[in-house]
Structure formats: structure tokens, C-alpha cells
């Protein structure tokens, strides 16, 4: 996902199935710089609804939970430093009489690669797209021109060929005598 600087982006985390209607979920979003292997937790909402923000003070995050199986984290006004891989991890917890709560499942989402472009990067991307479009148009026009030239050459050659056959037949007819008898003057 390529976005402009200060354009919000959202990382969804949806739960497809759960073990019980009594399940409670703990959701943690992670971030990883593309060149690093370390995955950093940036935000966690615990099963008791306590939230923990761990990303940094200069980042504004908005957590949303519109449905029991839908969670999302939105970055407001991100900068280039927020580029990287994002994913979420969901832990499913069930009440247990003997132990209070027990974790029954842990799942990770797929990765979302986010590139936050600066003004210059966004312009370069637009220029690159414009150049690609221009080159495509130029190539198409050149191909059309070559096809038109070939068709014209074919037509000219064909018409010259048919004119040549007609003129040689008429010349041949005029130059060949019709009478093969020797003349009586001999």
C-alpha cells in the first residue's frame, strides 16, 4: 500500500471463527521495518478492554471495534518513518473454572506492506506513471504508422504489378504479327 504523507491508513484484524460465544480476544498489532527482522508490538487491546499504546508519542492511533469479530487500528497523519510491514495477532481466551482464563488459540494475520511517501516520492511516482503512459502512446502510434506504411507499400506494389501485366500483354499483341504467311514480293 503506497500512501502519501499525512494520509490515514487502517490495519484491519478480523476474526473468522471462534471456539465459543464466551470467547474473549486479545489483539496485538505489530510493526516491522522492512530491513529489520525484529517485530515490535505497537498496540494491544486486552480481553478486559484495557488498551496499551507502545509505538511512540509522535504517532496518533485510533482503535476501533465495531463488531465482536472486527478490530482495526488506524494511523492518523503518518510519516515516512511509519513505513514497513504490519500485521496483527489474536489470542482467544475462554473462562475456566479451575484456572480463571485459558488461552485456546493464537493466530496471526497476513502482512500489510505500507510505504508512506514524501512529497518528492509521490511526485516521482506520478512522473514515472506519466512517462510510462507517454511511452505506451508513442509505441502504439509507431506501430500504427508501420502498419499503414506496409499496407500502402503492398497496395502500390500490387497495382504496379497488375499494370505491368496489362501493358506487356498489349505490347506483345502489337509487336507479334498476326499473319504468318510470307509476303508475295519474294
Backbone bond lengths (Angstrom), bond angles and torsions (degrees), N, CA, C in turn:
res aa  C-N    CA-C-N  psi(-1)  N-CA   C-N-CA  omega(-1)  CA-C   N-CA-C  phi
1 X - - - 1.448 - - 1.523 107.07 -
2 X 1.331 117.02 116.94 1.458 122.15 174.29 1.521 108.19 -98.40
3 X 1.323 115.24 125.36 1.464 119.57 179.15 1.518 109.22 -131.01
4 X 1.311 115.73 157.25 1.456 121.32 177.18 1.521 109.33 -81.24
5 X 1.312 113.82 156.90 1.464 120.10 175.92 1.522 108.71 -56.09
6 X 1.304 117.81 138.21 1.464 126.08 179.13 1.528 114.23 70.65
7 X 1.333 118.22 10.11 1.468 121.80 174.68 1.530 107.37 -93.09
8 X 1.331 117.45 124.38 1.463 121.33 -178.30 1.520 111.29 -63.34
9 X 1.334 116.21 148.44 1.459 120.66 170.76 1.519 108.98 -140.14
10 X 1.338 115.03 151.09 1.461 121.66 -175.04 1.516 110.46 -120.32
11 X 1.320 115.77 139.07 1.458 122.11 175.13 1.527 106.96 -110.16
12 X 1.331 117.05 105.82 1.467 119.93 -179.09 1.529 110.62 -79.40
13 X 1.309 115.23 154.97 1.456 121.95 175.28 1.533 106.43 -144.75
14 X 1.333 115.26 99.00 1.460 120.90 -176.13 1.526 111.03 -108.45
15 X 1.314 115.73 140.73 1.466 121.74 -179.70 1.525 108.12 -100.55
16 X 1.336 115.49 123.34 1.465 120.66 -176.70 1.525 113.04 -86.02
17 X 1.327 117.15 -33.11 1.470 119.49 178.62 1.525 108.85 -151.58
18 X 1.316 113.80 157.09 1.459 119.87 178.60 1.518 108.93 -140.38
19 X 1.318 115.23 156.60 1.473 120.86 -176.25 1.517 113.35 -72.59
20 X 1.319 116.77 -32.84 1.467 120.38 -174.49 1.525 109.66 -153.34
21 X 1.317 115.48 157.87 1.469 119.04 175.22 1.528 110.70 -72.06
22 X 1.338 117.66 -12.26 1.465 122.08 177.28 1.527 112.65 -88.37
23 X 1.315 117.06 -0.86 1.473 121.62 -177.09 1.522 111.50 -61.21
24 X 1.312 114.42 142.43 1.465 122.71 170.83 1.523 106.51 -119.92
25 X 1.325 116.18 147.48 1.457 119.94 -175.01 1.518 112.04 -119.73
26 X 1.312 114.04 143.17 1.457 122.25 170.22 1.522 105.55 -114.24
27 X 1.326 116.59 122.78 1.462 121.46 -176.93 1.522 108.99 -118.13
28 X 1.346 114.88 129.55 1.461 120.98 177.76 1.516 108.31 -125.93
29 X 1.325 116.38 130.78 1.457 121.94 174.69 1.521 108.09 -98.02
30 X 1.321 115.70 140.16 1.456 122.26 -179.19 1.522 110.17 -120.48
31 X 1.324 114.56 154.99 1.455 122.18 176.41 1.514 108.29 -133.14
32 X 1.314 115.21 143.38 1.457 120.81 178.64 1.518 108.09 -141.98
33 X 1.349 115.89 125.76 1.466 118.12 173.99 1.506 107.25 -65.98
34 X 1.319 116.29 146.07 1.464 120.98 -175.14 1.527 112.53 -58.82
35 X 1.325 117.99 -32.98 1.458 120.13 -176.58 1.533 112.92 -89.05
36 X 1.316 117.57 -9.72 1.465 121.44 -179.72 1.520 110.62 -102.26
37 X 1.329 115.23 160.92 1.465 119.43 175.04 1.528 110.88 -105.01
38 X 1.320 116.62 -10.66 1.457 120.84 -178.78 1.531 111.36 -75.52
39 X 1.318 116.70 125.21 1.465 122.60 177.49 1.527 108.25 -97.28
40 X 1.318 115.49 121.53 1.467 120.43 -176.00 1.520 110.29 -104.47
41 X 1.335 118.02 127.79 1.466 118.88 173.29 1.529 108.85 -70.05
42 X 1.344 115.73 135.81 1.471 118.61 -178.15 1.529 112.60 -114.60
43 X 1.329 116.00 -25.67 1.465 119.07 -178.70 1.517 108.57 -159.69
44 X 1.329 116.12 135.12 1.468 121.06 177.16 1.516 109.18 -131.99
45 X 1.326 115.04 136.46 1.455 120.79 169.55 1.538 104.74 -116.56
46 X 1.317 114.82 119.26 1.463 120.61 -175.95 1.524 110.73 -82.67
47 X 1.304 116.13 167.58 1.477 120.95 -176.39 1.527 112.23 -64.01
48 X 1.332 117.47 -20.14 1.462 120.66 177.19 1.536 111.57 -95.82
49 X 1.334 116.79 15.76 1.474 125.57 176.16 1.525 114.80 75.22
50 X 1.308 118.48 5.76 1.469 120.36 174.33 1.526 107.60 -72.72
51 X 1.342 115.15 138.07 1.464 120.39 -178.19 1.520 110.32 -114.21
52 X 1.321 115.41 141.91 1.457 120.86 178.58 1.531 109.20 -130.67
53 X 1.332 115.12 118.31 1.460 122.85 179.41 1.531 107.31 -96.45
54 X 1.346 117.40 124.25 1.472 119.67 -176.92 1.519 113.22 -129.76
55 X 1.292 120.54 19.21 1.451 120.90 -171.92 1.522 113.28 -91.47
56 X 1.245 118.73 -41.90 1.462 122.60 -176.91 1.512 109.01 153.37
57 X 1.299 115.12 156.95 1.461 119.11 -175.63 1.523 112.81 -76.97
58 X 1.343 117.94 -23.58 1.469 119.57 -176.32 1.531 112.50 -83.92
59 X 1.331 117.44 2.66 1.466 121.24 -179.40 1.523 108.62 -111.29
60 X 1.341 115.14 130.76 1.465 119.72 176.44 1.519 108.59 -100.94
61 X 1.326 115.45 122.68 1.459 121.71 179.67 1.513 109.71 -115.20
62 X 1.322 115.16 145.28 1.461 120.54 176.34 1.526 107.62 -126.37
63 X 1.322 115.09 119.48 1.458 121.46 -179.95 1.526 108.78 -94.32
64 X 1.353 115.23 140.30 1.457 119.57 178.38 1.525 108.85 -138.59
65 X 1.336 115.68 142.79 1.473 122.16 -179.24 1.534 107.64 -141.66
66 X 1.381 116.90 71.20 1.456 120.53 -172.55 1.517 114.74 -73.20
67 X 1.319 117.00 -15.37 1.462 121.56 -172.96 1.537 106.53 -147.90
68 X 1.329 119.07 151.86 1.473 119.51 -179.57 1.531 114.09 -57.62
69 X 1.329 117.54 -22.14 1.468 119.25 -178.83 1.535 112.78 -111.60
70 X 1.331 117.83 10.00 1.459 121.33 -179.54 1.516 111.22 -125.56
71 X 1.330 113.97 129.19 1.450 121.88 176.88 1.526 107.04 -131.78
72 X 1.313 117.81 148.49 1.468 119.43 175.59 1.523 109.56 -151.16
73 X 1.324 113.26 152.50 1.454 121.11 177.99 1.522 106.67 -128.97
74 X 1.350 116.77 122.98 1.464 121.45 -177.58 1.521 109.31 -111.47
75 X 1.330 115.11 132.79 1.456 121.94 175.33 1.515 107.37 -94.01
76 X 1.331 116.32 124.91 1.465 121.54 178.33 1.523 108.77 -100.07
77 X 1.318 115.86 129.53 1.467 123.72 177.05 1.529 112.93 51.77
78 X 1.337 117.80 57.28 1.465 119.53 -179.80 1.530 111.65 -72.79
79 X 1.308 115.07 159.76 1.463 121.66 175.28 1.516 109.81 -116.55
80 X 1.322 117.65 177.15 1.466 121.60 -179.01 1.531 113.25 -57.05
81 X 1.341 117.00 -28.06 1.470 120.27 178.90 1.524 112.03 -66.36
82 X 1.324 117.58 -15.86 1.465 121.33 179.52 1.524 112.97 -87.66
83 X 1.333 117.81 0.97 1.467 121.43 176.73 1.524 109.46 -66.40
84 X 1.323 116.09 146.49 1.458 120.62 177.11 1.507 111.66 151.23
85 X 1.326 116.07 -166.72 1.465 122.97 179.62 1.517 109.26 -97.05
86 X 1.319 115.85 135.66 1.465 122.35 179.20 1.521 109.30 -125.45
87 X 1.327 115.98 145.85 1.458 121.58 173.08 1.518 108.12 -159.99
88 X 1.329 115.86 167.85 1.461 118.91 177.73 1.529 109.21 -123.81
89 X 1.312 114.17 159.15 1.467 121.84 177.22 1.528 107.27 -128.94
90 X 1.336 115.37 130.93 1.462 120.74 -178.05 1.525 108.72 -115.62
91 X 1.316 114.80 129.38 1.466 121.03 172.94 1.524 107.64 -108.11
92 X 1.312 116.41 131.91 1.463 121.21 177.05 1.530 107.97 -101.96
93 X 1.333 115.93 129.56 1.459 122.59 -178.89 1.521 109.32 -122.48
94 X 1.325 115.23 141.01 1.467 121.50 176.20 1.523 109.86 -123.78
95 X 1.348 116.86 146.01 1.470 118.55 176.82 1.530 109.97 -67.75
96 X 1.313 114.44 142.23 1.461 120.47 179.24 1.525 107.67 -133.14
97 X 1.332 116.66 130.48 1.467 120.12 -178.56 1.520 111.62 -63.49
98 X 1.323 118.00 -38.18 1.457 120.48 -175.86 1.527 113.22 -81.46
99 X 1.326 118.72 -32.17 1.469 120.10 -174.46 1.520 113.73 -120.75
100 X 1.284 119.78 4.23 1.468 121.42 -178.27 1.524 110.35 87.33
101 X 1.314 117.88 -79.63 1.466 123.65 177.57 1.523 109.12 -132.42
102 X 1.320 115.12 145.81 1.472 118.76 175.46 1.526 108.75 -134.13
103 X 1.339 112.84 139.92 1.464 119.25 178.79 1.527 108.04 -80.32
104 X 1.353 117.00 125.61 1.468 120.35 -177.35 1.531 112.91 -109.41
105 X 1.313 117.68 -15.94 1.465 118.95 -179.70 1.524 110.19 -162.03
106 X 1.341 114.96 152.05 1.465 122.70 173.94 1.525 106.44 -139.52
107 X 1.320 115.94 128.18 1.472 121.28 179.40 1.524 108.89 -135.36
108 X 1.358 114.66 145.52 1.465 120.94 174.85 1.524 108.84 -112.14
109 X 1.317 114.79 147.08 1.467 120.24 176.74 1.523 109.28 -83.53
110 X 1.318 115.19 175.83 1.459 120.04 171.81 1.517 109.62 -73.38
111 X 1.311 115.63 169.22 1.465 120.95 -179.28 1.527 111.06 -88.86
112 X 1.315 114.81 143.34 1.451 122.55 174.04 1.527 106.37 -115.64
113 X 1.335 116.81 116.49 1.458 121.47 -179.66 1.521 108.37 -91.27
114 X 1.317 116.13 117.66 1.467 122.02 -176.81 1.524 108.90 -114.56
115 X 1.330 115.96 128.01 1.466 122.04 174.45 1.525 107.59 -117.95
116 X 1.320 115.52 115.05 1.463 120.43 177.42 1.519 106.72 -94.19
117 X 1.327 116.25 114.67 1.457 122.16 -175.17 1.511 110.99 -90.64
118 X 1.325 115.76 143.93 1.458 120.37 173.34 1.515 107.34 -83.33
119 X 1.329 117.83 174.20 1.470 121.75 -178.92 1.521 110.89 -54.57
120 X 1.325 117.89 -47.70 1.464 121.60 -178.51 1.516 111.73 -63.20
121 X 1.352 117.00 -41.58 1.465 120.84 179.23 1.516 110.29 -63.54
122 X 1.321 117.13 -41.04 1.465 120.55 -179.29 1.520 109.77 -65.61
123 X 1.361 117.62 -40.74 1.453 120.46 177.84 1.516 111.09 -66.53
124 X 1.333 117.21 -39.90 1.459 121.08 178.83 1.522 109.67 -62.71
125 X 1.322 116.32 -39.75 1.461 120.23 178.78 1.521 110.04 -64.42
126 X 1.333 117.59 -41.44 1.455 121.44 178.74 1.523 110.25 -65.87
127 X 1.340 117.81 -42.49 1.459 121.45 178.43 1.518 109.75 -62.90
128 X 1.315 116.92 -42.26 1.464 120.56 179.21 1.527 110.51 -61.00
129 X 1.344 116.84 -44.62 1.465 120.40 178.21 1.519 110.42 -63.48
130 X 1.343 117.84 -39.06 1.460 122.30 179.35 1.522 109.47 -65.35
131 X 1.338 118.32 -44.45 1.458 121.51 178.70 1.517 111.23 -61.75
132 X 1.315 117.50 -42.20 1.455 120.94 178.85 1.523 110.52 -61.82
133 X 1.314 117.83 -43.14 1.460 121.63 178.25 1.526 110.56 -63.94
134 X 1.319 117.59 -43.20 1.462 121.82 179.16 1.522 110.64 -61.34
135 X 1.329 117.22 -46.50 1.462 120.67 179.28 1.524 111.42 -62.20
136 X 1.294 117.50 -39.25 1.463 121.08 178.84 1.522 110.56 -63.07
137 X 1.326 117.10 -42.87 1.467 121.07 179.20 1.526 110.26 -64.98
138 X 1.319 117.84 -43.98 1.462 121.65 179.78 1.530 110.36 -60.95
139 X 1.306 117.56 -45.37 1.466 121.25 179.30 1.519 110.56 -62.29
140 X 1.314 118.22 -42.39 1.469 121.22 179.38 1.527 110.63 -63.02
141 X 1.328 118.21 -42.99 1.463 121.68 179.55 1.530 109.81 -64.15
142 X 1.324 117.60 -42.39 1.462 120.57 178.81 1.525 111.57 -62.57
143 X 1.304 117.72 -42.02 1.462 121.39 178.69 1.524 110.22 -62.64
144 X 1.320 117.44 -43.69 1.471 121.49 178.94 1.524 109.86 -62.51
145 X 1.328 117.54 -42.32 1.459 120.93 179.72 1.531 111.22 -63.09
146 X 1.312 117.55 -43.10 1.468 120.97 179.18 1.519 110.34 -62.83
147 X 1.311 118.06 -42.43 1.471 121.47 178.91 1.534 110.13 -63.11
148 X 1.325 117.95 -43.80 1.467 121.53 179.83 1.530 109.65 -62.85
149 X 1.325 118.58 -44.86 1.466 122.09 179.48 1.523 110.73 -61.25
150 X 1.334 116.78 -44.55 1.465 119.98 178.89 1.525 111.45 -62.27
151 X 1.325 117.77 -41.53 1.464 120.84 178.10 1.532 111.30 -63.62
152 X 1.326 117.79 -42.19 1.464 121.56 178.12 1.523 110.99 -63.92
153 X 1.328 116.92 -43.07 1.468 120.62 178.55 1.531 110.12 -62.42
154 X 1.290 117.11 -43.15 1.458 121.43 179.32 1.529 110.35 -60.71
155 X 1.336 115.70 -44.49 1.463 120.33 -178.89 1.523 110.95 -65.17
156 X 1.329 118.31 -43.67 1.462 122.43 179.95 1.527 109.86 -63.51
157 X 1.321 116.91 -47.01 1.467 120.71 179.35 1.522 111.12 -61.94
158 X 1.247 117.57 -39.83 1.463 122.08 -178.80 1.529 110.52 -67.61
159 X 1.335 116.85 -43.21 1.465 119.25 -179.60 1.529 110.66 -69.61
160 X 1.324 118.73 -36.55 1.464 121.17 176.95 1.516 109.81 -66.33
161 X 1.304 117.28 -38.31 1.457 121.59 179.71 1.514 110.76 -64.48
162 X 1.315 118.66 -41.83 1.464 121.01 -179.18 1.520 110.56 -73.79
163 X 1.323 119.85 -33.01 1.465 122.20 176.24 1.517 110.37 -68.60
164 X 1.291 117.40 -38.36 1.463 121.92 179.54 1.510 110.96 -63.38
165 X 1.308 119.26 -40.50 1.462 122.63 179.23 1.524 110.01 -65.48
166 X 1.325 118.55 -43.51 1.465 121.97 -179.42 1.521 110.80 -65.46
167 X 1.324 117.59 -43.92 1.456 119.63 -177.01 1.523 111.06 -70.18
168 X 1.290 120.08 -34.97 1.460 120.83 178.99 1.514 110.62 -70.96
169 X 1.331 118.74 -34.49 1.454 121.22 177.26 1.515 109.71 -64.83
170 X 1.296 117.55 -44.39 1.454 119.87 -178.32 1.521 109.88 -69.91
171 X 1.304 117.45 -36.91 1.457 118.84 176.77 1.518 110.64 -65.96
172 X 1.286 116.55 -40.55 1.463 121.08 -179.96 1.512 110.07 -64.21
173 X 1.287 117.19 -41.21 1.461 120.82 -179.45 1.516 110.19 -65.31
174 X 1.309 118.75 -37.24 1.456 121.17 -179.64 1.514 111.64 -74.33
175 X 1.289 119.08 -32.44 1.454 121.32 -174.59 1.526 113.02 -86.63
176 X 1.290 119.70 -19.08 1.456 122.15 -179.53 1.536 107.88 -90.41
177 X 1.315 118.78 123.54 1.468 119.15 179.38 1.503 109.93 -69.44
178 X 1.303 116.64 146.06 1.455 122.36 -179.21 1.516 111.38 -85.25
179 X 1.245 117.13 -23.11 1.446 120.91 -176.49 1.518 108.84 -106.47
180 X 1.315 118.45 122.24 1.430 122.17 -178.46 1.542 111.95 -98.79
181 X 1.267 119.01 1.49 1.456 122.19 -179.83 1.526 108.98 -75.73
182 X 1.296 113.82 140.70 1.463 115.26 174.39 1.542 110.02 -70.48
183 X 1.256 114.29 149.44 1.452 118.03 -177.70 1.524 110.38 -74.51
184 X 1.255 119.89 155.29 1.448 124.93 -175.24 1.524 112.21 -81.98
185 X 1.257 120.73 3.37 1.464 122.86 -178.34 1.516 111.42 -78.09
186 X 1.273 121.29 -13.85 1.452 122.98 -177.20 1.458 113.35 -70.80
